Amino acid sequence: MAERTGLVQAQHRAGEAAVQTAYSAFIKHTQDCPPCRKTGADCAKAAGLRKAYRDAKDQAVAA
């Protein structure tokens, strides 16, 4: 596979950054949220953050 350069590389990095940002937000929330920690189930906010992470990951893979 050819090395990504220029605009393609920038798009790839932006996609990866979006995935990492969304994942970090989800993990931070679940560590700080008592209901998420105690029950092991996602609260409504965690569910939204998980969806944002999955959407970002899907977007990055599709690009």
C-alpha positions as CSV (number, residue, x, y, z in Angstrom):
1,M,0.0,0.0,0.0
2,A,1.3,3.4,-0.9
3,E,2.3,5.8,2.0
4,R,-0.3,8.4,2.8
5,T,0.8,11.9,2.2
6,G,-0.6,15.4,2.1
7,L,-4.3,15.7,2.3
8,V,-5.0,12.0,2.7
9,Q,-2.6,11.8,5.6
10,A,-4.2,14.9,7.2
11,Q,-7.6,13.3,6.9
12,H,-6.4,10.1,8.4
13,R,-4.9,11.9,11.3
14,A,-8.0,13.9,11.9
15,G,-10.1,10.8,11.9
16,E,-7.8,9.0,14.3
17,A,-7.8,12.1,16.6
18,A,-11.6,12.2,16.6
19,V,-11.7,8.5,17.6
20,Q,-9.2,9.0,20.4
21,T,-11.0,12.1,21.7
22,A,-14.4,10.3,21.7
23,Y,-12.9,7.2,23.4
24,S,-11.1,9.3,26.0
25,A,-14.4,11.1,26.8
26,F,-16.3,7.9,27.2
27,I,-13.6,6.3,29.4
28,K,-13.2,9.4,31.6
29,H,-16.9,9.6,32.1
30,T,-17.3,6.0,33.1
31,Q,-14.4,6.3,35.6
32,D,-16.0,9.4,37.2
33,C,-19.6,8.4,37.1
34,P,-20.8,6.6,40.2
35,P,-23.7,4.8,38.5
36,C,-21.5,3.6,35.6
37,R,-18.8,2.4,38.1
38,K,-21.2,0.7,40.5
39,T,-23.5,-1.1,38.1
40,G,-21.2,-1.7,35.2
41,A,-23.9,-0.5,32.9
42,D,-23.9,2.7,30.9
43,C,-25.9,5.7,32.1
44,A,-27.7,7.8,29.5
45,K,-24.7,10.1,29.1
46,A,-22.2,7.2,28.8
47,A,-24.5,5.6,26.2
48,G,-24.3,8.8,24.1
49,L,-20.5,9.0,24.5
50,R,-20.2,5.3,23.5
51,K,-22.3,6.0,20.4
52,A,-20.1,9.1,19.5
53,Y,-17.0,6.9,19.8
54,R,-18.5,4.2,17.6
55,D,-19.6,6.8,15.0
56,A,-16.2,8.3,15.0
57,K,-14.6,4.9,14.6
58,D,-16.9,4.0,11.7
59,Q,-16.3,7.3,10.1
60,A,-12.5,6.8,10.3
61,V,-12.7,3.3,8.9
62,A,-14.9,4.5,6.0
63,A,-12.5,7.3,5.0
